[in-house]
Amino acid sequence: RPAQLRTLGEARVLSPDGLRELLGPGKPLALLAYLACSPRRSATREHLVDLLWSDLEPDRGRHALRQTVWYLRQQFGTGALTGRGGELTLFAPIVVDRVEFLAAVDRGELLRAAELYRGEFLGDFAAPGSIEFEHWADVERQRLRSVFLRTAETVARQWLDAGRAREAQHLARRARDADPDSESAWRLLFEAIQQGEDRLALTIEADQFAGRMASL
């Protein structure tokens, strides 16, 4: 069984059984995550140096990349990362929650997708000296959040149509928490609460919404 790269709501690599942390936040995880999310799981060495070590002189950046690749090979096997023609490719059999999330959306398995989205992409993850990586992660974060919001709204409305107000309310609240500035997420939550006829919850959420709007 492959290791698990968790990027949604956390940033770490877990053992196949999910019980042990193999890798925590840091440059090795940043490199692993970027390659795992890239087309063909590949990128040029030059690009990776610019992405993660732009604060260093070029020679030092290349050395830092070599050291990081060596460390990852120690953790996941010598064949985990291979280099050819200036390109680095990830071959380690790692399951990535981001990939599973997007694949579930593409297959129309929206409930499964909603379950996989546990939070922001690489939430609270920082890679000092890696401005380009931070920019990439932020763009990806916004994209995945938007996909989740659309997914959550579709599933929640299906549940509302089926009279499952409690489940719809829970998912709508998750959508609202994912993007508190989204009026559509708030509207969905209000609809779910109204269908569930929970007047107290509606009052509490309405007060929160009013306070949020007043602060903008």
Contacts in CASP RR format, 6 or more apart in sequence:
PFRMAT RR
TARGET T0000
AUTHOR 0000-0000-0000
METHOD contacts of the structure
MODEL  1
RPAQLRTLGEARVLSPDGLRELLGPGKPLALLAYLACSPRRSATREHLVD
LLWSDLEPDRGRHALRQTVWYLRQQFGTGALTGRGGELTLFAPIVVDRVE
FLAAVDRGELLRAAELYRGEFLGDFAAPGSIEFEHWADVERQRLRSVFLR
TAETVARQWLDAGRAREAQHLARRARDADPDSESAWRLLFEAIQQGEDRL
ALTIEADQFAGRMASL
1 16 0 8 1.000
1 17 0 8 1.000
2 16 0 8 1.000
2 92 0 8 1.000
2 93 0 8 1.000
2 94 0 8 1.000
2 95 0 8 1.000
3 13 0 8 1.000
3 14 0 8 1.000
3 15 0 8 1.000
3 16 0 8 1.000
3 22 0 8 1.000
3 76 0 8 1.000
3 92 0 8 1.000
3 93 0 8 1.000
3 94 0 8 1.000
3 95 0 8 1.000
4 13 0 8 1.000
4 14 0 8 1.000
4 15 0 8 1.000
4 16 0 8 1.000
4 18 0 8 1.000
4 94 0 8 1.000
4 95 0 8 1.000
4 97 0 8 1.000
5 13 0 8 1.000
5 32 0 8 1.000
5 33 0 8 1.000
5 36 0 8 1.000
5 94 0 8 1.000
5 95 0 8 1.000
5 96 0 8 1.000
5 97 0 8 1.000
6 12 0 8 1.000
6 13 0 8 1.000
6 14 0 8 1.000
6 97 0 8 1.000
6 118 0 8 1.000
7 33 0 8 1.000
7 37 0 8 1.000
7 96 0 8 1.000
7 97 0 8 1.000
7 98 0 8 1.000
7 121 0 8 1.000
7 122 0 8 1.000
8 97 0 8 1.000
8 98 0 8 1.000
8 101 0 8 1.000
8 116 0 8 1.000
8 117 0 8 1.000
8 118 0 8 1.000
8 119 0 8 1.000
8 120 0 8 1.000
8 121 0 8 1.000
8 144 0 8 1.000
9 118 0 8 1.000
9 119 0 8 1.000
9 120 0 8 1.000
9 121 0 8 1.000
9 122 0 8 1.000
9 123 0 8 1.000
10 118 0 8 1.000
10 123 0 8 1.000
11 24 0 8 1.000
11 25 0 8 1.000
11 29 0 8 1.000
11 33 0 8 1.000
11 122 0 8 1.000
11 123 0 8 1.000
11 124 0 8 1.000
11 125 0 8 1.000
12 21 0 8 1.000
12 22 0 8 1.000
12 23 0 8 1.000
12 24 0 8 1.000
12 25 0 8 1.000
12 29 0 8 1.000
13 21 0 8 1.000
13 22 0 8 1.000
13 23 0 8 1.000
13 24 0 8 1.000
13 29 0 8 1.000
13 32 0 8 1.000
13 94 0 8 1.000
14 20 0 8 1.000
14 21 0 8 1.000
14 22 0 8 1.000
15 21 0 8 1.000
15 22 0 8 1.000
22 75 0 8 1.000
22 76 0 8 1.000
23 29 0 8 1.000
23 32 0 8 1.000
23 75 0 8 1.000
25 125 0 8 1.000
25 126 0 8 1.000
26 125 0 8 1.000
26 127 0 8 1.000
27 52 0 8 1.000
27 64 0 8 1.000
27 68 0 8 1.000
27 127 0 8 1.000
27 130 0 8 1.000
28 68 0 8 1.000
28 71 0 8 1.000
28 72 0 8 1.000
28 75 0 8 1.000
29 125 0 8 1.000
30 52 0 8 1.000
30 125 0 8 1.000
30 127 0 8 1.000
30 130 0 8 1.000
30 133 0 8 1.000
31 48 0 8 1.000
31 52 0 8 1.000
31 65 0 8 1.000
31 68 0 8 1.000
31 69 0 8 1.000
31 72 0 8 1.000
32 72 0 8 1.000
32 90 0 8 1.000
32 92 0 8 1.000
32 94 0 8 1.000
33 96 0 8 1.000
33 122 0 8 1.000
34 43 0 8 1.000
34 48 0 8 1.000
34 51 0 8 1.000
34 52 0 8 1.000
34 133 0 8 1.000
34 136 0 8 1.000
35 41 0 8 1.000
35 42 0 8 1.000
35 43 0 8 1.000
35 81 0 8 1.000
35 88 0 8 1.000
35 89 0 8 1.000
35 90 0 8 1.000
36 90 0 8 1.000
36 94 0 8 1.000
36 96 0 8 1.000
36 98 0 8 1.000
36 99 0 8 1.000
37 96 0 8 1.000
37 98 0 8 1.000
37 99 0 8 1.000
37 140 0 8 1.000
40 89 0 8 1.000
41 89 0 8 1.000
41 90 0 8 1.000
41 91 0 8 1.000
42 87 0 8 1.000
42 88 0 8 1.000
42 89 0 8 1.000
42 90 0 8 1.000
43 51 0 8 1.000
43 87 0 8 1.000
43 88 0 8 1.000
44 86 0 8 1.000
44 87 0 8 1.000
44 88 0 8 1.000
45 62 0 8 1.000
45 65 0 8 1.000
45 83 0 8 1.000
45 86 0 8 1.000
45 87 0 8 1.000
45 88 0 8 1.000
46 86 0 8 1.000
48 65 0 8 1.000
48 88 0 8 1.000
49 58 0 8 1.000
49 61 0 8 1.000
49 62 0 8 1.000
49 64 0 8 1.000
49 65 0 8 1.000
50 132 0 8 1.000
51 130 0 8 1.000
51 132 0 8 1.000
51 133 0 8 1.000
51 136 0 8 1.000
52 64 0 8 1.000
52 65 0 8 1.000
52 68 0 8 1.000
52 127 0 8 1.000
52 129 0 8 1.000
52 130 0 8 1.000
52 132 0 8 1.000
52 133 0 8 1.000
53 60 0 8 1.000
53 61 0 8 1.000
53 64 0 8 1.000
53 65 0 8 1.000
53 129 0 8 1.000
53 130 0 8 1.000
54 129 0 8 1.000
54 130 0 8 1.000
54 131 0 8 1.000
54 132 0 8 1.000
55 128 0 8 1.000
55 129 0 8 1.000
55 130 0 8 1.000
56 64 0 8 1.000
69 81 0 8 1.000
69 88 0 8 1.000
72 80 0 8 1.000
72 81 0 8 1.000
72 92 0 8 1.000
73 79 0 8 1.000
73 80 0 8 1.000
73 81 0 8 1.000
76 92 0 8 1.000
76 94 0 8 1.000
77 92 0 8 1.000
79 91 0 8 1.000
79 92 0 8 1.000
80 90 0 8 1.000
80 91 0 8 1.000
80 92 0 8 1.000
81 88 0 8 1.000
81 89 0 8 1.000
81 90 0 8 1.000
81 91 0 8 1.000
81 92 0 8 1.000
82 88 0 8 1.000
82 89 0 8 1.000
82 91 0 8 1.000
83 89 0 8 1.000
97 116 0 8 1.000
97 118 0 8 1.000
98 121 0 8 1.000
98 140 0 8 1.000
98 144 0 8 1.000
100 116 0 8 1.000
101 113 0 8 1.000
101 116 0 8 1.000
101 117 0 8 1.000
101 144 0 8 1.000
101 147 0 8 1.000
101 148 0 8 1.000
102 113 0 8 1.000
102 144 0 8 1.000
102 147 0 8 1.000
104 110 0 8 1.000
104 112 0 8 1.000
104 113 0 8 1.000
104 116 0 8 1.000
105 113 0 8 1.000
105 147 0 8 1.000
105 151 0 8 1.000
110 151 0 8 1.000
110 154 0 8 1.000
110 155 0 8 1.000
111 155 0 8 1.000
113 147 0 8 1.000
113 148 0 8 1.000
113 151 0 8 1.000
114 148 0 8 1.000
114 151 0 8 1.000
114 152 0 8 1.000
114 155 0 8 1.000
114 171 0 8 1.000
114 174 0 8 1.000
117 144 0 8 1.000
117 148 0 8 1.000
117 151 0 8 1.000
117 178 0 8 1.000
119 178 0 8 1.000
120 141 0 8 1.000
120 145 0 8 1.000
120 178 0 8 1.000
121 137 0 8 1.000
121 140 0 8 1.000
121 141 0 8 1.000
121 144 0 8 1.000
121 145 0 8 1.000
122 137 0 8 1.000
122 140 0 8 1.000
122 141 0 8 1.000
123 141 0 8 1.000
125 137 0 8 1.000
126 134 0 8 1.000
127 133 0 8 1.000
127 134 0 8 1.000
145 178 0 8 1.000
145 179 0 8 1.000
148 175 0 8 1.000
148 178 0 8 1.000
149 175 0 8 1.000
149 178 0 8 1.000
149 179 0 8 1.000
149 182 0 8 1.000
149 184 0 8 1.000
149 185 0 8 1.000
152 171 0 8 1.000
152 172 0 8 1.000
152 174 0 8 1.000
152 175 0 8 1.000
152 178 0 8 1.000
152 185 0 8 1.000
152 188 0 8 1.000
153 172 0 8 1.000
153 175 0 8 1.000
153 184 0 8 1.000
153 185 0 8 1.000
153 188 0 8 1.000
155 171 0 8 1.000
156 167 0 8 1.000
156 168 0 8 1.000
156 171 0 8 1.000
156 172 0 8 1.000
156 175 0 8 1.000
156 188 0 8 1.000
156 192 0 8 1.000
157 168 0 8 1.000
157 188 0 8 1.000
159 165 0 8 1.000
159 167 0 8 1.000
159 168 0 8 1.000
159 171 0 8 1.000
160 168 0 8 1.000
160 191 0 8 1.000
160 192 0 8 1.000
160 195 0 8 1.000
163 195 0 8 1.000
165 192 0 8 1.000
165 193 0 8 1.000
165 195 0 8 1.000
165 196 0 8 1.000
165 197 0 8 1.000
166 196 0 8 1.000
168 192 0 8 1.000
168 195 0 8 1.000
169 189 0 8 1.000
169 192 0 8 1.000
169 193 0 8 1.000
169 196 0 8 1.000
169 198 0 8 1.000
169 201 0 8 1.000
172 185 0 8 1.000
172 188 0 8 1.000
172 189 0 8 1.000
172 191 0 8 1.000
172 192 0 8 1.000
173 189 0 8 1.000
175 182 0 8 1.000
175 185 0 8 1.000
175 188 0 8 1.000
175 189 0 8 1.000
176 182 0 8 1.000
176 185 0 8 1.000
176 186 0 8 1.000
176 188 0 8 1.000
176 189 0 8 1.000
178 185 0 8 1.000
179 185 0 8 1.000
180 212 0 8 1.000
181 212 0 8 1.000
181 216 0 8 1.000
186 205 0 8 1.000
186 209 0 8 1.000
189 205 0 8 1.000
190 202 0 8 1.000
190 205 0 8 1.000
190 206 0 8 1.000
190 209 0 8 1.000
193 201 0 8 1.000
193 202 0 8 1.000
193 205 0 8 1.000
194 202 0 8 1.000
END
